[in-house]
Amino acid sequence: MTDSDLRSWYRRYAEALNNHELDGMDEFINDEVMLDGVAGKRDDVVAVLKGIVDAVPDIHWDFQELLIDRDRIAVRAINTGTPAKEWLGVPPSGASFEIVEYAIYTVGDGRFVKMTNLHDSAELLRQLTA
C-alpha cells in the first residue's frame, strides 16, 4: 500500500473503532497477530475491544497524529470515556477519563500483523478513583 492508501485504510479502522463496529475487524487485523510482543489471534484483540466497549460504552479514540513509514504506522490518540460498569477493578462512579495513547502498528498484506499500544494505566486509574 502507498502512504496515502495506508492513511485512508487506517482512518477506516479508526472510524470502525469509534462506531464500535468490531465484528468487521477481519478487514484490519490479521488472523494471527503480535499484540504487545505476544503472539495472539485477531479474536483475542476483538475480545479485548469488546470488553472495553461493554464497560465504557462511550469510549472514543481521537486520533491526533498519524505517521506512516513504509509498512509501519504510529499514532497518538486521546482516549476518553465514562465506565458504566466495573472496569479494571474499579466500580463505576460516574468518573470519566482522558488519557493519551501511543500505538505502533506493522501492516502486512493489508492488515495489522503487529500491534503495540502504550498508555498511562496509573493515570487512568487515578482519574477513575479520584
N, CA, C and O atoms as CSV, one atom per row, in Angstrom:
chain,resi,resn,atom,element,x,y,z
A,1,MET,N,N,0.841,-1.185,0.000
A,1,MET,CA,C,0.000,0.000,0.000
A,1,MET,C,C,0.882,1.243,0.000
A,1,MET,O,O,1.958,1.254,0.598
A,2,THR,N,N,0.424,2.268,-0.663
A,2,THR,CA,C,1.123,3.546,-0.621
A,2,THR,C,C,0.818,4.226,0.717
A,2,THR,O,O,-0.075,3.804,1.453
A,3,ASP,N,N,1.572,5.281,1.016
A,3,ASP,CA,C,1.295,6.043,2.242
A,3,ASP,C,C,-0.145,6.540,2.255
A,3,ASP,O,O,-0.818,6.482,3.284
A,4,SER,N,N,-0.609,7.022,1.123
A,4,SER,CA,C,-1.977,7.532,1.021
A,4,SER,C,C,-2.993,6.413,1.257
A,4,SER,O,O,-3.999,6.616,1.937
A,5,ASP,N,N,-2.725,5.231,0.689
A,5,ASP,CA,C,-3.618,4.086,0.903
A,5,ASP,C,C,-3.662,3.696,2.379
A,5,ASP,O,O,-4.733,3.459,2.936
A,6,LEU,N,N,-2.472,3.631,3.012
A,6,LEU,CA,C,-2.416,3.275,4.431
A,6,LEU,C,C,-3.156,4.293,5.295
A,6,LEU,O,O,-3.864,3.928,6.234
A,7,ARG,N,N,-2.987,5.557,4.973
A,7,ARG,CA,C,-3.657,6.621,5.733
A,7,ARG,C,C,-5.179,6.461,5.631
A,7,ARG,O,O,-5.884,6.534,6.638
A,8,SER,N,N,-5.669,6.246,4.433
A,8,SER,CA,C,-7.101,6.068,4.220
A,8,SER,C,C,-7.604,4.800,4.909
A,8,SER,O,O,-8.659,4.810,5.544
A,9,TRP,N,N,-6.851,3.721,4.781
A,9,TRP,CA,C,-7.202,2.458,5.412
A,9,TRP,C,C,-7.252,2.610,6.929
A,9,TRP,O,O,-8.181,2.119,7.569
A,10,TYR,N,N,-6.254,3.291,7.514
A,10,TYR,CA,C,-6.230,3.472,8.962
A,10,TYR,C,C,-7.410,4.330,9.412
A,10,TYR,O,O,-8.002,4.067,10.460
A,11,ARG,N,N,-7.748,5.329,8.646
A,11,ARG,CA,C,-8.907,6.158,9.012
A,11,ARG,C,C,-10.188,5.332,9.037
A,11,ARG,O,O,-11.046,5.558,9.890
A,12,ARG,N,N,-10.333,4.381,8.117
A,12,ARG,CA,C,-11.491,3.481,8.139
A,12,ARG,C,C,-11.474,2.628,9.406
A,12,ARG,O,O,-12.515,2.401,10.021
A,13,TYR,N,N,-10.285,2.158,9.793
A,13,TYR,CA,C,-10.145,1.391,11.033
A,13,TYR,C,C,-10.565,2.248,12.228
A,13,TYR,O,O,-11.322,1.795,13.087
A,14,ALA,N,N,-10.076,3.475,12.277
A,14,ALA,CA,C,-10.409,4.377,13.384
A,14,ALA,C,C,-11.910,4.647,13.433
A,14,ALA,O,O,-12.499,4.699,14.512
A,15,GLU,N,N,-12.515,4.815,12.288
A,15,GLU,CA,C,-13.960,5.048,12.230
A,15,GLU,C,C,-14.716,3.816,12.738
A,15,GLU,O,O,-15.689,3.947,13.480
A,16,ALA,N,N,-14.270,2.625,12.341
A,16,ALA,CA,C,-14.908,1.399,12.821
A,16,ALA,C,C,-14.783,1.289,14.341
A,16,ALA,O,O,-15.743,0.920,15.018
A,17,LEU,N,N,-13.597,1.611,14.881
A,17,LEU,CA,C,-13.422,1.588,16.337
A,17,LEU,C,C,-14.407,2.528,17.022
A,17,LEU,O,O,-15.103,2.139,17.960
A,18,ASN,N,N,-14.454,3.766,16.543
A,18,ASN,CA,C,-15.298,4.757,17.204
A,18,ASN,C,C,-16.789,4.511,17.009
A,18,ASN,O,O,-17.608,5.005,17.785
A,19,ASN,N,N,-17.146,3.748,15.974
A,19,ASN,CA,C,-18.545,3.363,15.783
A,19,ASN,C,C,-18.845,2.025,16.462
A,19,ASN,O,O,-19.961,1.510,16.397
A,20,HIS,N,N,-17.818,1.480,17.111
A,20,HIS,CA,C,-17.924,0.199,17.821
A,20,HIS,C,C,-18.360,-0.927,16.891
A,20,HIS,O,O,-19.099,-1.827,17.290
A,21,GLU,N,N,-17.895,-0.865,15.654
A,21,GLU,CA,C,-18.160,-1.897,14.650
A,21,GLU,C,C,-17.024,-2.912,14.692
A,21,GLU,O,O,-16.151,-2.920,13.824
A,22,LEU,N,N,-17.044,-3.754,15.697
A,22,LEU,CA,C,-15.916,-4.638,15.972
A,22,LEU,C,C,-16.017,-5.989,15.276
A,22,LEU,O,O,-15.031,-6.723,15.229
A,23,ASP,N,N,-17.162,-6.330,14.744
A,23,ASP,CA,C,-17.307,-7.616,14.078
A,23,ASP,C,C,-16.668,-7.634,12.691
A,23,ASP,O,O,-16.530,-8.705,12.100
A,24,GLY,N,N,-16.278,-6.485,12.162
A,24,GLY,CA,C,-15.643,-6.422,10.848
A,24,GLY,C,C,-14.138,-6.236,10.914
A,24,GLY,O,O,-13.523,-5.789,9.946
A,25,MET,N,N,-13.538,-6.576,12.051
A,25,MET,CA,C,-12.100,-6.340,12.226
A,25,MET,C,C,-11.225,-7.238,11.348
A,25,MET,O,O,-10.019,-7.011,11.252
A,26,ASP,N,N,-11.818,-8.260,10.702
A,26,ASP,CA,C,-11.013,-9.095,9.817
A,26,ASP,C,C,-10.488,-8.300,8.626
A,26,ASP,O,O,-9.522,-8.714,7.984
A,27,GLU,N,N,-11.113,-7.166,8.326
A,27,GLU,CA,C,-10.594,-6.274,7.281
A,27,GLU,C,C,-9.287,-5.624,7.710
A,27,GLU,O,O,-8.473,-5.257,6.862
A,28,PHE,N,N,-9.075,-5.478,9.005
A,28,PHE,CA,C,-7.954,-4.692,9.516
A,28,PHE,C,C,-6.895,-5.503,10.261
A,28,PHE,O,O,-5.716,-5.150,10.231
A,29,ILE,N,N,-7.295,-6.575,10.923
A,29,ILE,CA,C,-6.364,-7.321,11.779
A,29,ILE,C,C,-6.154,-8.715,11.206
A,29,ILE,O,O,-7.115,-9.432,10.927
A,30,ASN,N,N,-4.909,-9.089,11.035
A,30,ASN,CA,C,-4.561,-10.409,10.528
A,30,ASN,C,C,-5.081,-11.499,11.473
A,30,ASN,O,O,-5.267,-11.245,12.664
A,31,ASP,N,N,-5.316,-12.708,10.952
A,31,ASP,CA,C,-5.787,-13.821,11.784
A,31,ASP,C,C,-4.842,-14.065,12.956
A,31,ASP,O,O,-5.274,-14.275,14.089
A,32,GLU,N,N,-3.541,-14.032,12.661
A,32,GLU,CA,C,-2.513,-14.175,13.692
A,32,GLU,C,C,-1.797,-12.837,13.787
A,32,GLU,O,O,-1.394,-12.264,12.776
A,33,VAL,N,N,-1.645,-12.349,15.003
A,33,VAL,CA,C,-1.101,-11.006,15.198
A,33,VAL,C,C,-0.234,-10.988,16.451
A,33,VAL,O,O,-0.526,-11.674,17.431
A,34,MET,N,N,0.827,-10.202,16.409
A,34,MET,CA,C,1.637,-9.958,17.602
A,34,MET,C,C,1.007,-8.762,18.323
A,34,MET,O,O,0.910,-7.671,17.762
A,35,LEU,N,N,0.588,-8.977,19.553
A,35,LEU,CA,C,-0.050,-7.920,20.336
A,35,LEU,C,C,0.845,-7.615,21.526
A,35,LEU,O,O,0.990,-8.433,22.435
A,36,ASP,N,N,1.439,-6.440,21.512
A,36,ASP,CA,C,2.377,-6.031,22.559
A,36,ASP,C,C,3.473,-7.072,22.747
A,36,ASP,O,O,3.881,-7.367,23.870
A,37,GLY,N,N,3.942,-7.625,21.629
A,37,GLY,CA,C,5.057,-8.563,21.655
A,37,GLY,C,C,4.694,-10.011,21.936
A,37,GLY,O,O,5.576,-10.865,22.029
A,38,VAL,N,N,3.400,-10.297,22.074
A,38,VAL,CA,C,2.945,-11.655,22.369
A,38,VAL,C,C,2.103,-12.154,21.196
A,38,VAL,O,O,1.214,-11.452,20.716
A,39,ALA,N,N,2.393,-13.369,20.744
A,39,ALA,CA,C,1.618,-13.944,19.644
A,39,ALA,C,C,0.172,-14.162,20.084
A,39,ALA,O,O,-0.093,-14.659,21.178
A,40,GLY,N,N,-0.746,-13.785,19.218
A,40,GLY,CA,C,-2.151,-13.957,19.523
A,40,GLY,C,C,-2.969,-14.069,18.256
A,40,GLY,O,O,-2.436,-14.224,17.157
A,41,LYS,N,N,-4.248,-13.989,18.428
A,41,LYS,CA,C,-5.200,-14.106,17.324
A,41,LYS,C,C,-6.037,-12.836,17.252
A,41,LYS,O,O,-6.179,-12.102,18.230
A,42,ARG,N,N,-6.587,-12.601,16.064
A,42,ARG,CA,C,-7.490,-11.455,15.892
A,42,ARG,C,C,-8.623,-11.534,16.910
A,42,ARG,O,O,-9.017,-10.513,17.474
A,43,ASP,N,N,-9.150,-12.731,17.151
A,43,ASP,CA,C,-10.248,-12.877,18.110
A,43,ASP,C,C,-9.859,-12.380,19.502
A,43,ASP,O,O,-10.705,-11.872,20.237
A,44,ASP,N,N,-8.587,-12.523,19.865
A,44,ASP,CA,C,-8.113,-12.016,21.162
A,44,ASP,C,C,-8.223,-10.492,21.205
A,44,ASP,O,O,-8.688,-9.918,22.190
A,45,VAL,N,N,-7.790,-9.854,20.128
A,45,VAL,CA,C,-7.841,-8.386,20.057
A,45,VAL,C,C,-9.289,-7.918,20.097
A,45,VAL,O,O,-9.627,-6.991,20.832
A,46,VAL,N,N,-10.137,-8.555,19.310
A,46,VAL,CA,C,-11.547,-8.169,19.261
A,46,VAL,C,C,-12.209,-8.378,20.619
A,46,VAL,O,O,-13.031,-7.560,21.035
A,47,ALA,N,N,-11.866,-9.453,21.313
A,47,ALA,CA,C,-12.437,-9.699,22.645
A,47,ALA,C,C,-12.060,-8.580,23.619
A,47,ALA,O,O,-12.894,-8.131,24.405
A,48,VAL,N,N,-10.807,-8.133,23.565
A,48,VAL,CA,C,-10.378,-7.026,24.431
A,48,VAL,C,C,-11.157,-5.761,24.082
A,48,VAL,O,O,-11.643,-5.065,24.973
A,49,LEU,N,N,-11.277,-5.464,22.791
A,49,LEU,CA,C,-12.006,-4.261,22.366
A,49,LEU,C,C,-13.471,-4.334,22.778
A,49,LEU,O,O,-14.033,-3.343,23.244
A,50,LYS,N,N,-14.094,-5.500,22.609
A,50,LYS,CA,C,-15.497,-5.651,23.012
A,50,LYS,C,C,-15.653,-5.486,24.522
A,50,LYS,O,O,-16.647,-4.928,24.986
A,51,GLY,N,N,-14.685,-5.964,25.283
A,51,GLY,CA,C,-14.726,-5.789,26.729
A,51,GLY,C,C,-14.654,-4.313,27.121
A,51,GLY,O,O,-15.345,-3.866,28.036
A,52,ILE,N,N,-13.812,-3.571,26.420
A,52,ILE,CA,C,-13.712,-2.129,26.691
A,52,ILE,C,C,-15.029,-1.440,26.360
A,52,ILE,O,O,-15.547,-0.665,27.163
A,53,VAL,N,N,-15.570,-1.721,25.176
A,53,VAL,CA,C,-16.819,-1.083,24.747
A,53,VAL,C,C,-17.977,-1.466,25.662
A,53,VAL,O,O,-18.853,-0.643,25.929
A,54,ASP,N,N,-17.988,-2.706,26.144
A,54,ASP,CA,C,-19.042,-3.137,27.054
A,54,ASP,C,C,-18.989,-2.349,28.361
A,54,ASP,O,O,-20.024,-1.918,28.871
A,55,ALA,N,N,-17.795,-2.162,28.897
A,55,ALA,CA,C,-17.641,-1.458,30.171
A,55,ALA,C,C,-17.695,0.057,30.014
A,55,ALA,O,O,-18.148,0.768,30.911
A,56,VAL,N,N,-17.227,0.545,28.860
A,56,VAL,CA,C,-17.152,2.000,28.614
A,56,VAL,C,C,-17.889,2.288,27.297
A,56,VAL,O,O,-17.246,2.475,26.264
A,57,PRO,N,N,-19.219,2.324,27.324
A,57,PRO,CA,C,-19.988,2.427,26.083
A,57,PRO,C,C,-19.731,3.698,25.278
A,57,PRO,O,O,-19.993,3.734,24.075
A,58,ASP,N,N,-19.223,4.734,25.931
A,58,ASP,CA,C,-18.946,5.973,25.195
A,58,ASP,C,C,-17.452,6.139,24.884
A,58,ASP,O,O,-17.001,7.249,24.603
A,59,ILE,N,N,-16.683,5.046,24.933
A,59,ILE,CA,C,-15.252,5.128,24.634
A,59,ILE,C,C,-15.051,5.774,23.261
A,59,ILE,O,O,-15.745,5.465,22.292
A,60,HIS,N,N,-14.090,6.669,23.220
A,60,HIS,CA,C,-13.793,7.363,21.956
A,60,HIS,C,C,-12.288,7.529,21.838
A,60,HIS,O,O,-11.613,7.941,22.781
A,61,TRP,N,N,-11.783,7.201,20.667
A,61,TRP,CA,C,-10.376,7.390,20.343
A,61,TRP,C,C,-10.289,8.574,19.391
A,61,TRP,O,O,-10.786,8.504,18.267
A,62,ASP,N,N,-9.663,9.661,19.832
A,62,ASP,CA,C,-9.491,10.856,18.994
A,62,ASP,C,C,-8.063,10.843,18.474
A,62,ASP,O,O,-7.125,11.154,19.208
A,63,PHE,N,N,-7.901,10.486,17.217
A,63,PHE,CA,C,-6.573,10.321,16.635
A,63,PHE,C,C,-5.987,11.678,16.279
A,63,PHE,O,O,-6.435,12.344,15.346
A,64,GLN,N,N,-4.968,12.076,17.050
A,64,GLN,CA,C,-4.351,13.388,16.931
A,64,GLN,C,C,-3.224,13.430,15.901
A,64,GLN,O,O,-3.095,14.394,15.146
A,65,GLU,N,N,-2.416,12.380,15.878
A,65,GLU,CA,C,-1.279,12.321,14.959
A,65,GLU,C,C,-1.215,10.937,14.337
A,65,GLU,O,O,-1.478,9.930,14.995
A,66,LEU,N,N,-0.864,10.906,13.065
A,66,LEU,CA,C,-0.746,9.653,12.325
A,66,LEU,C,C,0.480,9.758,11.432
A,66,LEU,O,O,0.528,10.583,10.520
A,67,LEU,N,N,1.466,8.918,11.700
A,67,LEU,CA,C,2.709,8.914,10.924
A,67,LEU,C,C,2.874,7.565,10.253
A,67,LEU,O,O,2.595,6.524,10.847
A,68,ILE,N,N,3.331,7.591,9.009
A,68,ILE,CA,C,3.498,6.363,8.248
A,68,ILE,C,C,4.923,6.281,7.735
A,68,ILE,O,O,5.464,7.246,7.195
A,69,ASP,N,N,5.525,5.101,7.917
A,69,ASP,CA,C,6.868,4.825,7.411
A,69,ASP,C,C,6.849,3.436,6.791
A,69,ASP,O,O,6.945,2.429,7.493
A,70,ARG,N,N,6.724,3.394,5.481
A,70,ARG,CA,C,6.611,2.139,4.732
A,70,ARG,C,C,5.443,1.301,5.246
A,70,ARG,O,O,4.290,1.650,4.992
A,71,ASP,N,N,5.706,0.214,5.954
A,71,ASP,CA,C,4.631,-0.666,6.430
A,71,ASP,C,C,4.310,-0.446,7.910
A,71,ASP,O,O,3.637,-1.266,8.535
A,72,ARG,N,N,4.796,0.669,8.463
A,72,ARG,CA,C,4.570,0.939,9.888
A,72,ARG,C,C,3.742,2.201,10.063
A,72,ARG,O,O,3.876,3.166,9.311
A,73,ILE,N,N,2.889,2.169,11.069
A,73,ILE,CA,C,2.023,3.298,11.389
A,73,ILE,C,C,2.233,3.632,12.858
A,73,ILE,O,O,2.244,2.739,13.705
A,74,ALA,N,N,2.398,4.902,13.157
A,74,ALA,CA,C,2.484,5.378,14.542
A,74,ALA,C,C,1.349,6.379,14.767
A,74,ALA,O,O,1.071,7.232,13.924
A,75,VAL,N,N,0.710,6.252,15.916
A,75,VAL,CA,C,-0.466,7.068,16.211
A,75,VAL,C,C,-0.360,7.617,17.630
A,75,VAL,O,O,0.105,6.938,18.545
A,76,ARG,N,N,-0.799,8.854,17.786
A,76,ARG,CA,C,-1.021,9.427,19.122
A,76,ARG,C,C,-2.503,9.750,19.183
A,76,ARG,O,O,-3.027,10.486,18.346
A,77,ALA,N,N,-3.171,9.192,20.183
A,77,ALA,CA,C,-4.614,9.387,20.316
A,77,ALA,C,C,-4.951,9.845,21.731
A,77,ALA,O,O,-4.216,9.583,22.684
A,78,ILE,N,N,-6.065,10.527,21.838
A,78,ILE,CA,C,-6.634,10.879,23.141
A,78,ILE,C,C,-7.846,9.971,23.335
A,78,ILE,O,O,-8.794,10.004,22.550
A,79,ASN,N,N,-7.802,9.171,24.379
A,79,ASN,CA,C,-8.898,8.243,24.682
A,79,ASN,C,C,-9.748,8.840,25.797
A,79,ASN,O,O,-9.226,9.290,26.816
A,80,THR,N,N,-11.063,8.839,25.593
A,80,THR,CA,C,-11.977,9.377,26.598
A,80,THR,C,C,-13.140,8.410,26.792
A,80,THR,O,O,-13.476,7.627,25.903
A,81,GLY,N,N,-13.738,8.482,27.961
A,81,GLY,CA,C,-14.921,7.678,28.216
A,81,GLY,C,C,-15.323,7.722,29.678
A,81,GLY,O,O,-14.609,8.253,30.528
A,82,THR,N,N,-16.488,7.148,29.946
A,82,THR,CA,C,-17.027,7.052,31.302
A,82,THR,C,C,-17.512,5.622,31.506
A,82,THR,O,O,-18.516,5.219,30.919
A,83,PRO,N,N,-16.810,4.852,32.333
A,83,PRO,CA,C,-17.241,3.466,32.554
A,83,PRO,C,C,-18.659,3.399,33.119
A,83,PRO,O,O,-19.028,4.158,34.015
A,84,ALA,N,N,-19.441,2.470,32.569
A,84,ALA,CA,C,-20.811,2.264,33.027
A,84,ALA,C,C,-20.925,1.021,33.906
A,84,ALA,O,O,-21.959,0.789,34.531
A,85,LYS,N,N,-19.864,0.228,33.951
A,85,LYS,CA,C,-19.817,-0.948,34.818
A,85,LYS,C,C,-18.385,-1.121,35.288
A,85,LYS,O,O,-17.488,-0.413,34.831
A,86,GLU,N,N,-18.169,-2.056,36.195
A,86,GLU,CA,C,-16.820,-2.248,36.713
A,86,GLU,C,C,-15.848,-2.477,35.561
A,86,GLU,O,O,-16.111,-3.241,34.632
A,87,TRP,N,N,-14.720,-1.791,35.658
A,87,TRP,CA,C,-13.692,-1.889,34.611
A,87,TRP,C,C,-12.337,-1.715,35.272
A,87,TRP,O,O,-12.147,-0.796,36.068
A,88,LEU,N,N,-11.414,-2.571,34.956
A,88,LEU,CA,C,-10.063,-2.542,35.518
A,88,LEU,C,C,-10.094,-2.616,37.042
A,88,LEU,O,O,-9.228,-2.067,37.723
A,89,GLY,N,N,-11.115,-3.311,37.565
A,89,GLY,CA,C,-11.242,-3.480,39.005
A,89,GLY,C,C,-11.849,-2.293,39.723
A,89,GLY,O,O,-11.888,-2.266,40.953
A,90,VAL,N,N,-12.326,-1.300,38.965
A,90,VAL,CA,C,-12.894,-0.091,39.569
A,90,VAL,C,C,-14.397,-0.061,39.280
A,90,VAL,O,O,-14.803,-0.123,38.119
A,91,PRO,N,N,-15.228,0.034,40.329
A,91,PRO,CA,C,-16.671,0.122,40.089
A,91,PRO,C,C,-17.015,1.466,39.443
A,91,PRO,O,O,-16.303,2.449,39.646
A,92,PRO,N,N,-18.090,1.512,38.676
A,92,PRO,CA,C,-18.471,2.775,38.028
A,92,PRO,C,C,-18.877,3.811,39.079
A,92,PRO,O,O,-19.595,3.501,40.030
A,93,SER,N,N,-18.410,5.030,38.890
A,93,SER,CA,C,-18.724,6.100,39.837
A,93,SER,C,C,-19.221,7.351,39.133
A,93,SER,O,O,-19.540,8.350,39.779
A,94,GLY,N,N,-19.288,7.295,37.814
A,94,GLY,CA,C,-19.623,8.487,37.045
A,94,GLY,C,C,-18.385,9.252,36.623
A,94,GLY,O,O,-18.475,10.211,35.856
A,95,ALA,N,N,-17.212,8.829,37.124
A,95,ALA,CA,C,-15.956,9.495,36.761
A,95,ALA,C,C,-15.583,9.141,35.323
A,95,ALA,O,O,-15.700,7.992,34.895
A,96,SER,N,N,-15.138,10.146,34.600
A,96,SER,CA,C,-14.665,9.971,33.238
A,96,SER,C,C,-13.148,9.975,33.212
A,96,SER,O,O,-12.503,10.325,34.200
A,97,PHE,N,N,-12.587,9.589,32.089
A,97,PHE,CA,C,-11.136,9.643,31.935
A,97,PHE,C,C,-10.776,10.258,30.598
A,97,PHE,O,O,-11.565,10.261,29.653
A,98,GLU,N,N,-9.565,10.777,30.550
A,98,GLU,CA,C,-8.956,11.285,29.315
A,98,GLU,C,C,-7.471,10.984,29.419
A,98,GLU,O,O,-6.768,11.558,30.251
A,99,ILE,N,N,-6.999,10.082,28.571
A,99,ILE,CA,C,-5.592,9.697,28.596
A,99,ILE,C,C,-5.021,9.724,27.178
A,99,ILE,O,O,-5.750,9.676,26.188
A,100,VAL,N,N,-3.715,9.801,27.120
A,100,VAL,CA,C,-3.010,9.736,25.839
A,100,VAL,C,C,-2.610,8.281,25.593
A,100,VAL,O,O,-2.154,7.585,26.500
A,101,GLU,N,N,-2.787,7.843,24.360
A,101,GLU,CA,C,-2.349,6.516,23.947
A,101,GLU,C,C,-1.412,6.664,22.754
A,101,GLU,O,O,-1.658,7.453,21.842
A,102,TYR,N,N,-0.339,5.892,22.784
A,102,TYR,CA,C,0.579,5.806,21.654
A,102,TYR,C,C,0.472,4.396,21.106
A,102,TYR,O,O,0.496,3.428,21.867
A,103,ALA,N,N,0.355,4.273,19.805
A,103,ALA,CA,C,0.241,2.954,19.195
A,103,ALA,C,C,1.177,2.875,17.995
A,103,ALA,O,O,1.336,3.834,17.241
A,104,ILE,N,N,1.785,1.714,17.842
A,104,ILE,CA,C,2.645,1.443,16.698
A,104,ILE,C,C,2.159,0.142,16.075
A,104,ILE,O,O,1.968,-0.861,16.764
A,105,TYR,N,N,1.966,0.174,14.785
A,105,TYR,CA,C,1.454,-0.977,14.052
A,105,TYR,C,C,2.391,-1.321,12.907
A,105,TYR,O,O,3.053,-0.448,12.347
A,106,THR,N,N,2.440,-2.602,12.567
A,106,THR,CA,C,3.085,-3.059,11.342
A,106,THR,C,C,2.000,-3.717,10.499
A,106,THR,O,O,1.225,-4.537,10.989
A,107,VAL,N,N,1.960,-3.343,9.223
A,107,VAL,CA,C,0.949,-3.851,8.304
A,107,VAL,C,C,1.610,-4.810,7.330
A,107,VAL,O,O,2.660,-4.508,6.763
A,108,GLY,N,N,0.993,-5.960,7.139
A,108,GLY,CA,C,1.452,-6.954,6.174
A,108,GLY,C,C,0.269,-7.488,5.393
A,108,GLY,O,O,-0.734,-7.879,5.989
A,109,ASP,N,N,0.360,-7.512,4.100
A,109,ASP,CA,C,-0.742,-7.988,3.248
A,109,ASP,C,C,-2.056,-7.285,3.567
A,109,ASP,O,O,-3.122,-7.900,3.551
A,110,GLY,N,N,-1.967,-5.991,3.855
A,110,GLY,CA,C,-3.170,-5.188,4.041
A,110,GLY,C,C,-3.863,-5.295,5.377
A,110,GLY,O,O,-5.001,-4.849,5.523
A,111,ARG,N,N,-3.185,-5.892,6.377
A,111,ARG,CA,C,-3.783,-5.984,7.714
A,111,ARG,C,C,-2.691,-5.848,8.768
A,111,ARG,O,O,-1.512,-6.068,8.492
A,112,PHE,N,N,-3.105,-5.480,9.986
A,112,PHE,CA,C,-2.147,-5.396,11.083
A,112,PHE,C,C,-1.579,-6.777,11.374
A,112,PHE,O,O,-2.324,-7.744,11.527
A,113,VAL,N,N,-0.246,-6.864,11.448
A,113,VAL,CA,C,0.408,-8.104,11.863
A,113,VAL,C,C,1.109,-7.909,13.210
A,113,VAL,O,O,1.428,-8.880,13.895
A,114,LYS,N,N,1.346,-6.652,13.582
A,114,LYS,CA,C,1.891,-6.301,14.897
A,114,LYS,C,C,1.131,-5.078,15.398
A,114,LYS,O,O,0.904,-4.118,14.661
A,115,MET,N,N,0.748,-5.138,16.661
A,115,MET,CA,C,0.030,-4.032,17.291
A,115,MET,C,C,0.634,-3.815,18.675
A,115,MET,O,O,0.681,-4.732,19.495
A,116,THR,N,N,1.091,-2.602,18.923
A,116,THR,CA,C,1.648,-2.255,20.221
A,116,THR,C,C,0.982,-0.968,20.690
A,116,THR,O,O,0.943,0.023,19.960
A,117,ASN,N,N,0.459,-0.991,21.914
A,117,ASN,CA,C,-0.217,0.178,22.472
A,117,ASN,C,C,0.377,0.501,23.830
A,117,ASN,O,O,0.701,-0.392,24.613
A,118,LEU,N,N,0.512,1.775,24.092
A,118,LEU,CA,C,1.062,2.230,25.361
A,118,LEU,C,C,0.216,3.391,25.876
A,118,LEU,O,O,-0.022,4.367,25.165
A,119,HIS,N,N,-0.225,3.269,27.108
A,119,HIS,CA,C,-0.922,4.376,27.769
A,119,HIS,C,C,-0.597,4.316,29.248
A,119,HIS,O,O,-0.111,3.303,29.751
A,120,ASP,N,N,-0.869,5.405,29.933
A,120,ASP,CA,C,-0.546,5.541,31.344
A,120,ASP,C,C,-1.680,4.950,32.184
A,120,ASP,O,O,-2.639,5.643,32.526
A,121,SER,N,N,-1.559,3.673,32.507
A,121,SER,CA,C,-2.590,2.983,33.282
A,121,SER,C,C,-2.781,3.601,34.667
A,121,SER,O,O,-3.900,3.668,35.175
A,122,ALA,N,N,-1.682,4.051,35.273
A,122,ALA,CA,C,-1.793,4.661,36.599
A,122,ALA,C,C,-2.628,5.936,36.523
A,122,ALA,O,O,-3.443,6.187,37.411
A,123,GLU,N,N,-2.443,6.732,35.496
A,123,GLU,CA,C,-3.228,7.961,35.338
A,123,GLU,C,C,-4.699,7.629,35.076
A,123,GLU,O,O,-5.590,8.301,35.595
A,124,LEU,N,N,-4.945,6.618,34.291
A,124,LEU,CA,C,-6.311,6.194,34.026
A,124,LEU,C,C,-6.996,5.793,35.334
A,124,LEU,O,O,-8.114,6.231,35.605
A,125,LEU,N,N,-6.345,4.978,36.132
A,125,LEU,CA,C,-6.919,4.551,37.408
A,125,LEU,C,C,-7.062,5.726,38.382
A,125,LEU,O,O,-8.028,5.784,39.142
A,126,ARG,N,N,-6.118,6.647,38.365
A,126,ARG,CA,C,-6.223,7.828,39.226
A,126,ARG,C,C,-7.490,8.617,38.901
A,126,ARG,O,O,-8.218,9.038,39.800
A,127,GLN,N,N,-7.744,8.813,37.609
A,127,GLN,CA,C,-8.925,9.571,37.199
A,127,GLN,C,C,-10.233,8.839,37.561
A,127,GLN,O,O,-11.221,9.469,37.940
A,128,LEU,N,N,-10.220,7.523,37.440
A,128,LEU,CA,C,-11.437,6.771,37.736
A,128,LEU,C,C,-11.720,6.656,39.227
A,128,LEU,O,O,-12.862,6.423,39.624
A,129,THR,N,N,-10.695,6.818,40.055
A,129,THR,CA,C,-10.897,6.675,41.507
A,129,THR,C,C,-10.811,7.993,42.262
A,129,THR,O,O,-10.922,8.017,43.488
A,130,ALA,N,N,-10.616,9.082,41.541
A,130,ALA,CA,C,-10.477,10.401,42.193
A,130,ALA,C,C,-11.774,10.843,42.842
A,130,ALA,O,O,-11.834,11.922,43.430
